[in-house]
Amino acid sequence: MTQTHFRIGQIVPSSNTTMETEIPAMLRAREAIRPERFTFHSSRMRMHKVVREELEAMNRQGLRCAAELADARVDVMSTACLVAIMAMGPGYHREVERELQAIALENHCDAHVMTSAGALIEGLQIIGARRIALLAPYMRPLTDLVVQYIEHEGIEVVDSRCFEIADNLEVGRRDPMQLADDVRELNTSGVDAVLLSACVQMPSFPAIQLVEDRIGIPVVSTAVCTTRRMLDHLGLEPVVPNAGALLSGRYPLPAGKGTVAAL
C-alpha cells in the first residue's frame, strides 16, 4: 500500500519560532494540490543568543533530541538550525547527519536524517547555483562563517548583507516582507540565485515568490531548501505553490536518485 501520511520531525532551538511555522505552511500548501498528508513533531535544544558559545552548547543536545524523535517513528528527521552547524567548520553537516542517523537507528527508527545546513547546500546544487547573494540576521563574524562554509562547498557568495541581531527571538519577530526591500541592497549582478534568508529563524516564506518574480532569478531560503530535501527523502514530488523555483517542479532529481550525493 502506498504511504500517504508522513511524520515530519525537527530538532529545533528552544527559541526558534519559525521552522515550526514555515515548514508546516509549505507542506499544508502542498496538501491543497497533492494527496499526501503530514504531521509535525519537534524536540528542542536550549538556545537564546546566536553566539558561538551557546551554539556549541546547543549542538551537544542534538543526540538527545534525535532519540526523542525516533520514539515518535518520524519518517524524516532534520535539524532546524543552520549557523550552529556551519560555525563548527566546513563540511560539519555530514558528521552531524551520521551521528543523528546512528542514534535514530539505535532507537529502532529508520527515518531519513538530514540537516538544514546540508539541505541549503544541496538545494543550491539542485538548481545549479554557482554564484549567489545572501541575506542573514547574524552578527558579521557568524555571517562570515556561513559565507565561508558555502564557498567551501564550491558556491561563490558574490555579496552578503547581515542585520547583526544577536537575540534569536528578535530575529523571529522580523517582518518577512521587509526582505523585499532588503534585497534591493544586494549585488545580484550575474548571480544564479538569491538566498533570501540564510537562517532558519528569520521568516521569509511570504516574500519568496514575490522577490523571485521581481528579480527574475531563483530565490530560496533555508526553510525552502529544507522542505525540498524533506520531500526528496520521502520520495515525493517537490512541488509547493508560491514557494519559488526550487519547489516549482522545474528542478526534479534524476529518476531513482533520492539524495544530491547520488547525482
Secondary structure, DSSP 8 states (H G I E B T S, - for coil): ----EEEEEEEEETT--SHHHHHHHHHHHHHTTSS-EEEEEEEEE---B-SHHHHHHHHTTHHHHHHHHHHTT-SEEEE--SHHHHTT-TTHHHHHHHHHHHHHHHTT---EEE-HHHHHHHHHHHTT-SEEEEEE-S-HHHHHHHHHHHHHTT-EEEEEEE----BHHHHHTS-GGGHHHHGGGS--TT-SEEEEESSSSS--HHHHHHHHHHH-S-EEEHHHHHHHHHHHHTT---B-TTS-GGGBTSS---TT--SGGG-
